[in-house]
Amino acid sequence: MEQTAPFTLSQLECFLATLQQGSFTGAADALGVSQPAVAEQIARLERIVGQSLFVRKTRGVAPTAAAREFEPWARGVVDASRGAAAWIGASDTVGQGTVAIGTLGSPHHYGLADLIASFVSANPRARLRVEGRNSSTTAEAVRSGELDAAVVALPVD
């Protein structure tokens, strides 16, 4: 049975920021959160791993040997998460592609010219294909997936 990760990405980010900054306060500033939030995340992480990751000093903290050994693993997870987020963000295709609509006759006869202009203006990354056909052929093209939408005269089978 597959086990879920025992710690959160937030805990790992707090851990890495604390390593880099040398204090909970510095980590909090770097992450844009409160110092108690960082301290709590580190405390939870330490409970999960079963050992101290930092030695508290008068000013700041120092990493333990366990923290140094854990660092590459934590960094790998955080880097992989950021890479995945960057990849999915770059692959955003919403508003792209081609929308194919069918009309009987010319679009301007049915008041579609303004609708088409509005669509193109609101979706500049999209392409629009408009095809004029008879209603039966147009309806069949929608059914088969060749067209995304259509304006037809009823009745149509």
Disulfide bonds with the S-S distance in Angstrom:
none
